[in-house]
Amino acid sequence: METSNSGASGGKALENALAECLESKSGNYAENLERVVGQWISYYADRDVRTLEDVSKRTMGQYAAHLSRRVDAGQSDDVDGGIAASTAWTYYNQVSAFLSWAVKWDYLAENPAEKAAAKDELPDRSSSTSGEQQFWQPEQRRAIVTYVDERAREAIDADGMDAFEEVRDRALVTMLAYSGVRGAEVLADSRDDRRNGLRWHSVDLENGVITVLGKSQQKEETALPEQAVEPLRRLKTLLDPPADGWPVFPSRHPPSLYAAIDDAGHDKPDGNPWGYVLETGIEPPSMSTSGARTLLKRLSDEADVPSLDQDDYLTLHGARRGVGEKLYRERGAAAAQRTLRHADPQMTSEMYSHIEASELAEDNTEVFNGE
């Protein structure tokens, strides 16, 4: 493996370029990029492709053909190591993203992975359509939002200030249902230290804006509709966080609370650890994405959400797609793109292509009705 900054043919060694690229990435994205691009670099170890300057249109065409062969292998019971067509495209796009980074920092003049001739070697895209991906349908959104609202109101009537969990769950569900945020932007991810949950200092209830760490790994502002503002306001009033740095959606998981208490240098309290952190002002951990998925499974069942198959539940990303679906239909592609913060409008169009096809079918039906 090349250890110097330059390869044998001069230029930026691929291994060093990847290491530099990963410095600005984190979490799942960084892990996947390191794995996939690392495998791509290893694939060319014996093919005299050692530096960024060695990567050509033909190089990427060879890689695309290699992925296609792996897809073909995946369709045979007699061959190991096969992958799906969608996986092949994911791998190729991650290598392309790495090369785009190289272009951004002037290591390359252009991205050879984006050349049509190279992409021609890739397998046909998966036949699954945008409409087959889960999104919270309007009636599903109404069902779960109505349920968590009634649940929170009943808990407040019965328990007053002790109704935290129900009020927190209502605020989380309404934020997911109406804002279009990604789950990892407002919840903690154990694989990414930077994603430690939304904090109150990043919430502007007066202007309806929250600031999150976006998929770009940069801070991004996103709109918070009034439907989500009021539940958050009630949560803040009930919680009365002692510091702006407290998580908006704290976890009440006892082992996690005891760990936070221990990290703060306190002895393990007798009784309720949640009450102890409130009394002492020790910052609790944020609810995690895995914890939220467990919560959504339970709430989907309790709310008797319609149009769900057995064992299905409303997912975190389904909420985001549902917001985009509604905006795409009611306000058009531009509004959906702005809310979902897609850098590329093409991504929005591909995500909701089923809507365009359906509307086009209706228009064409009207055209031929008079024949």
C-alpha positions as a printed NumPy array, in Angstrom:
array([[  0.   ,   0.   ,   0.   ],
       [  1.222,   3.536,  -0.751],
       [  2.329,   5.422,   2.362],
       [  3.795,   8.601,   0.928],
       [  1.716,  11.54 ,  -0.121],
       [  2.42 ,  10.813,  -3.782],
       [  1.992,   7.641,  -5.813],
       [  4.62 ,   6.09 ,  -8.035],
       [  3.367,   8.097, -11.   ],
       [  3.203,  11.339,  -9.015],
       [  0.136,  13.032,  -7.618],
       [ -2.107,  12.414,  -4.631],
       [ -2.062,   8.793,  -3.465],
       [ -5.569,   7.332,  -3.243],
       [ -5.13 ,   6.131,   0.358],
       [ -3.96 ,   9.571,   1.492],
       [ -6.729,  11.309,  -0.408],
       [ -9.33 ,   9.102,   1.273],
       [ -7.849,   9.773,   4.714],
       [ -7.98 ,  13.52 ,   4.052],
       [-11.544,  13.3  ,   2.74 ],
       [-12.687,  11.412,   5.852],
       [-11.397,  14.173,   8.131],
       [-14.467,  16.254,   7.25 ],
       [-16.955,  13.36 ,   7.504],
       [-18.479,  11.514,  10.453],
       [-20.999,   8.88 ,  11.507],
       [-22.521,   6.284,   9.23 ],
       [-21.626,   8.258,   6.122],
       [-17.928,   8.268,   7.037],
       [-17.952,   4.56 ,   7.912],
       [-19.629,   3.591,   4.653],
       [-17.415,   5.877,   2.585],
       [-14.262,   4.483,   4.187],
       [-15.383,   0.902,   3.604],
       [-16.63 ,   1.256,   0.019],
       [-13.915,   3.557,  -1.292],
       [-11.312,   1.5  ,   0.576],
       [-12.53 ,  -1.613,  -1.249],
       [-12.465,   0.293,  -4.535],
       [ -8.855,   1.314,  -3.922],
       [ -7.928,  -2.286,  -3.071],
       [ -9.593,  -3.478,  -6.28 ],
       [ -7.084,  -1.407,  -8.28 ],
       [ -4.03 ,  -2.248,  -6.147],
       [ -2.561,  -4.459,  -8.899],
       [ -3.788,  -2.383, -11.825],
       [ -1.388,   0.585, -11.636],
       [ -4.11 ,   2.92 , -10.363],
       [ -2.373,   4.417,  -7.342],
       [ -3.17 ,   8.134,  -7.408],
       [ -6.144,  10.351,  -8.108],
       [ -4.557,  11.353, -11.403],
       [ -4.498,   7.696, -12.461],
       [ -8.301,   7.46 , -12.266],
       [ -9.854,   7.815, -15.699],
       [-13.161,   7.299, -17.455],
       [-11.94 ,   3.833, -18.402],
       [-11.026,   3.128, -14.763],
       [-14.562,   3.893, -13.656],
       [-16.017,   1.923, -16.567],
       [-14.014,  -1.097, -15.411],
       [-15.292,  -0.638, -11.859],
       [-18.884,  -0.317, -13.1  ],
       [-18.476,  -3.521, -15.102],
       [-17.07 ,  -5.231, -11.992],
       [-20.163,  -4.182, -10.033],
       [-22.391,  -5.462, -12.822],
       [-20.696,  -8.858, -12.649],
       [-21.348,  -8.924,  -8.902],
       [-25.02 ,  -8.204,  -9.603],
       [-25.109, -11.09 , -12.078],
       [-23.509, -13.289,  -9.411],
       [-26.212, -12.298,  -6.985],
       [-28.805, -13.756,  -9.334],
       [-27.197, -17.191,  -9.229],
       [-27.485, -19.657,  -6.359],
       [-24.097, -21.104,  -7.304],
       [-22.013, -17.934,  -6.87 ],
       [-21.06 , -16.142,  -3.645],
       [-20.42 , -12.429,  -3.294],
       [-23.378, -11.178,  -5.308],
       [-25.053,  -7.822,  -4.678],
       [-28.308,  -6.161,  -5.689],
       [-28.434,  -3.593,  -8.498],
       [-29.352,  -0.877,  -5.99 ],
       [-26.249,  -1.762,  -3.953],
       [-24.075,  -1.535,  -7.057],
       [-25.347,   1.978,  -7.701],
       [-24.804,   2.914,  -4.053],
       [-21.174,   1.736,  -4.214],
       [-20.54 ,   3.55 ,  -7.473],
       [-22.122,   6.766,  -6.177],
       [-19.985,   6.692,  -3.044],
       [-16.819,   6.422,  -5.113],
       [-18.172,   9.228,  -7.292],
       [-18.756,  11.355,  -4.174],
       [-15.126,  10.796,  -3.164],
       [-13.923,  11.892,  -6.609],
       [-16.228,  14.938,  -6.451],
       [-14.479,  15.865,  -3.204],
       [-11.157,  15.616,  -5.082],
       [-12.487,  17.977,  -7.761],
       [-13.666,  20.43 ,  -5.084],
       [-10.147,  20.647,  -3.652],
       [ -8.48 ,  20.842,  -7.082],
       [ -6.852,  17.404,  -6.957],
       [ -8.791,  16.552, -10.131],
       [-10.028,  18.767, -12.957],
       [-13.219,  16.715, -13.425],
       [-14.963,  13.658, -12.033],
       [-14.424,  10.651, -14.342],
       [-17.188,   8.721, -12.557],
       [-19.774,  11.113, -13.985],
       [-18.895,  10.301, -17.6  ],
       [-21.767,   8.63 , -19.45 ],
       [-19.493,   5.975, -20.957],
       [-18.448,   4.808, -17.498],
       [-22.015,   4.705, -16.186],
       [-23.143,   2.729, -19.219],
       [-21.393,  -0.29 , -17.693],
       [-23.568,  -0.181, -14.564],
       [-26.552,  -2.542, -14.195],
       [-30.07 ,  -1.293, -14.774],
       [-31.441,   0.479, -11.74 ],
       [-33.693,  -1.408,  -9.364],
       [-37.278,  -1.694, -10.583],
       [-38.646,  -0.43 ,  -7.253],
       [-40.369,   2.911,  -7.65 ],
       [-40.513,   5.977,  -5.463],
       [-44.132,   5.22 ,  -4.64 ],
       [-43.186,   1.875,  -3.083],
       [-41.107,   3.493,  -0.333],
       [-42.877,   4.081,   2.956],
       [-44.141,   7.567,   3.679],
       [-46.571,   8.73 ,   6.314],
       [-49.835,   9.094,   4.44 ],
       [-52.15 ,  11.94 ,   5.547],
       [-54.547,   9.595,   7.343],
       [-51.625,   7.863,   9.072],
       [-50.15 ,  11.192,  10.131],
       [-53.522,  12.275,  11.535],
       [-53.965,   8.985,  13.379],
       [-50.658,   9.021,  15.232],
       [-50.665,  12.779,  15.891],
       [-54.213,  12.624,  17.257],
       [-53.285,   9.681,  19.439],
       [-50.157,  11.232,  20.994],
       [-52.032,  14.501,  21.555],
       [-54.908,  12.792,  23.393],
       [-52.418,  10.653,  25.321],
       [-50.475,  13.725,  26.454],
       [-53.622,  15.628,  27.48 ],
       [-54.884,  12.691,  29.542],
       [-51.501,  12.326,  31.23 ],
       [-51.381,  16.04 ,  32.086],
       [-54.881,  15.863,  33.593],
       [-53.921,  12.818,  35.638],
       [-50.293,  13.512,  36.571],
       [-49.692,  17.217,  36.008],
       [-45.975,  17.958,  35.904],
       [-45.164,  14.234,  36.006],
       [-46.549,  13.706,  32.5  ],
       [-43.145,  14.371,  30.936],
       [-42.828,  11.21 ,  28.873],
       [-46.185,  11.612,  27.115],
       [-45.554,  15.313,  26.465],
       [-42.072,  14.554,  25.118],
       [-43.408,  11.838,  22.815],
       [-46.062,  14.217,  21.456],
       [-43.432,  16.865,  20.703],
       [-41.189,  14.342,  18.953],
       [-43.947,  12.809,  16.833],
       [-45.294,  16.195,  15.727],
       [-41.805,  17.418,  14.831],
       [-41.227,  14.32 ,  12.713],
       [-44.708,  14.529,  11.185],
       [-44.534,  18.166,  10.052],
       [-40.928,  19.387,   9.766],
       [-39.265,  16.878,   7.418],
       [-36.162,  16.521,   9.609],
       [-34.087,  13.368,   9.528],
       [-34.227,  11.308,  12.695],
       [-30.442,  11.515,  13.13 ],
       [-30.643,  15.321,  13.013],
       [-32.706,  15.569,  16.225],
       [-31.856,  12.318,  18.038],
       [-28.605,  10.817,  19.285],
       [-26.561,   8.364,  17.226],
       [-24.097,   6.256,  19.226],
       [-21.883,   5.903,  16.136],
       [-21.411,   9.659,  15.704],
       [-20.326,  11.866,  18.604],
       [-21.448,  14.991,  16.747],
       [-25.02 ,  13.709,  16.579],
       [-25.953,  13.908,  20.242],
       [-29.542,  15.094,  19.843],
       [-31.239,  18.443,  19.276],
       [-30.533,  21.008,  22.032],
       [-32.765,  23.801,  23.256],
       [-30.267,  26.48 ,  22.185],
       [-30.868,  25.31 ,  18.603],
       [-34.644,  25.792,  18.832],
       [-36.221,  29.178,  17.994],
       [-39.872,  28.792,  18.91 ],
       [-40.724,  32.413,  18.173],
       [-39.605,  32.227,  14.554],
       [-40.354,  28.553,  13.984],
       [-36.794,  27.497,  13.129],
       [-34.454,  24.78 ,  14.373],
       [-30.767,  24.4  ,  13.552],
       [-29.542,  20.868,  12.912],
       [-26.404,  19.085,  11.775],
       [-27.46 ,  18.202,   8.244],
       [-26.44 ,  15.32 ,   6.034],
       [-23.837,  17.706,   4.602],
       [-22.137,  17.674,   8.052],
       [-22.84 ,  21.409,   8.222],
       [-25.287,  23.321,  10.42 ],
       [-28.564,  23.881,   8.571],
       [-31.701,  25.81 ,   9.486],
       [-35.042,  24.127,   8.857],
       [-38.607,  25.344,   9.21 ],
       [-40.735,  24.323,  12.169],
       [-44.452,  24.622,  11.345],
       [-46.835,  25.834,  14.034],
       [-48.261,  22.306,  14.316],
       [-44.893,  21.318,  15.817],
       [-44.134,  24.566,  17.674],
       [-46.903,  24.398,  20.261],
       [-46.12 ,  20.827,  21.439],
       [-42.472,  21.863,  21.809],
       [-43.476,  24.941,  23.77 ],
       [-45.551,  22.808,  26.149],
       [-42.636,  20.399,  26.53 ],
       [-40.226,  23.192,  27.405],
       [-42.648,  24.607,  29.956],
       [-43.089,  21.212,  31.587],
       [-39.403,  20.272,  31.521],
       [-38.081,  23.72 ,  32.44 ],
       [-34.548,  22.756,  31.396],
       [-31.91 ,  24.269,  33.716],
       [-29.6  ,  24.965,  30.769],
       [-30.01 ,  25.759,  27.071],
       [-27.656,  22.894,  26.292],
       [-30.098,  20.278,  27.543],
       [-31.471,  17.845,  24.97 ],
       [-34.952,  18.595,  23.663],
       [-35.874,  14.91 ,  23.785],
       [-34.166,  13.469,  26.883],
       [-34.033,   9.731,  27.448],
       [-35.447,   8.273,  30.649],
       [-33.647,   4.98 ,  30.109],
       [-32.371,   4.188,  33.664],
       [-28.95 ,   2.722,  32.692],
       [-28.272,   5.774,  30.491],
       [-29.306,   8.13 ,  33.3  ],
       [-27.101,   6.327,  35.82 ],
       [-24.192,   6.603,  33.365],
       [-24.765,  10.375,  33.076],
       [-24.897,  10.686,  36.865],
       [-21.653,   8.728,  37.179],
       [-19.979,  10.873,  34.489],
       [-20.959,  13.961,  36.503],
       [-19.09 ,  12.563,  39.512],
       [-22.165,  11.826,  41.61 ],
       [-22.881,   8.677,  43.557],
       [-25.68 ,   6.429,  42.362],
       [-28.886,   7.828,  43.874],
       [-31.539,   5.865,  45.683],
       [-34.823,   5.722,  43.837],
       [-35.7  ,   7.461,  40.571],
       [-32.65 ,   8.553,  38.526],
       [-34.824,  10.862,  36.373],
       [-35.947,  12.815,  39.422],
       [-32.325,  13.025,  40.541],
       [-31.044,  14.584,  37.303],
       [-33.875,  17.116,  37.4  ],
       [-33.037,  18.063,  40.999],
       [-29.299,  18.318,  40.44 ],
       [-29.29 ,  19.754,  36.919],
       [-27.166,  16.902,  35.56 ],
       [-27.61 ,  16.831,  31.795],
       [-29.447,  13.656,  30.742],
       [-28.666,  11.842,  27.479],
       [-30.788,  12.436,  24.414],
       [-33.161,   9.799,  23.127],
       [-31.424,   7.784,  20.421],
       [-32.605,   6.877,  16.946],
       [-32.944,   3.242,  18.032],
       [-35.002,   4.33 ,  21.035],
       [-37.244,   6.4  ,  18.774],
       [-37.778,   3.449,  16.447],
       [-38.885,   1.341,  19.405],
       [-41.217,   4.134,  20.49 ],
       [-42.729,   4.483,  17.002],
       [-43.362,   0.743,  16.831],
       [-45.322,   0.923,  20.084],
       [-47.202,   4.105,  19.21 ],
       [-48.114,   2.828,  15.728],
       [-49.708,  -0.199,  17.343],
       [-51.462,   1.727,  20.119],
       [-52.779,   4.377,  17.717],
       [-54.171,   1.698,  15.389],
       [-52.587,   3.49 ,  12.421],
       [-54.456,   2.591,   9.214],
       [-52.975,   0.989,   6.073],
       [-50.102,  -0.737,   7.846],
       [-49.369,  -4.398,   7.216],
       [-48.957,  -6.702,  10.19 ],
       [-45.739,  -5.971,  12.111],
       [-45.185,  -2.75 ,  10.108],
       [-44.897,   0.624,  11.816],
       [-44.413,   4.28 ,  10.926],
       [-40.675,   4.764,  10.438],
       [-38.49 ,   7.776,  11.131],
       [-37.628,   8.32 ,   7.475],
       [-41.196,   7.605,   6.439],
       [-42.16 ,  10.758,   8.327],
       [-39.687,  12.802,   6.277],
       [-40.93 ,  11.32 ,   3.014],
       [-44.501,  12.018,   4.074],
       [-43.736,  15.704,   4.566],
       [-42.108,  15.867,   1.141],
       [-45.016,  13.998,  -0.446],
       [-47.554,  16.474,   0.936],
       [-45.53 ,  19.535,  -0.077],
       [-44.772,  18.103,  -3.522],
       [-48.477,  17.612,  -4.206],
       [-49.686,  20.873,  -2.673],
       [-46.835,  23.319,  -3.345],
       [-44.647,  21.716,  -6.005],
       [-41.124,  20.35 ,  -6.273],
       [-39.364,  23.565,  -5.202],
       [-41.172,  23.726,  -1.864],
       [-40.424,  20.063,  -1.172],
       [-36.772,  20.527,  -2.087],
       [-36.36 ,  23.563,   0.199],
       [-38.011,  21.852,   3.162],
       [-36.139,  18.574,   2.75 ],
       [-32.905,  20.513,   2.074],
       [-31.934,  18.448,  -0.95 ],
       [-28.818,  19.943,  -2.531],
       [-29.778,  18.499,  -5.906],
       [-33.322,  19.092,  -7.256],
       [-32.968,  15.81 ,  -9.162],
       [-33.048,  13.944,  -5.85 ],
       [-36.451,  15.446,  -5.031],
       [-37.789,  14.654,  -8.479],
       [-36.632,  11.038,  -8.269],
       [-38.091,  10.623,  -4.776],
       [-41.538,  11.748,  -5.89 ],
       [-41.522,  10.671,  -9.534],
       [-44.618,   8.544,  -8.872],
       [-46.617,  11.737,  -8.272],
       [-45.551,  13.222, -11.594],
       [-46.415,   9.983, -13.387],
       [-49.845,   9.832, -11.736],
       [-50.655,  13.45 , -12.55 ],
       [-49.452,  12.971, -16.115],
       [-51.763,   9.959, -16.461],
       [-54.713,  12.063, -15.331],
       [-53.871,  14.827, -17.798],
       [-53.457,  12.349, -20.65 ],
       [-56.768,  10.716, -19.78 ],
       [-58.523,  14.065, -20.18 ],
       [-56.812,  14.624, -23.534],
       [-58.089,  11.358, -24.994],
       [-61.507,  11.348, -23.35 ],
       [-62.976,  13.375, -26.19 ],
       [-61.817,  11.077, -28.975]])
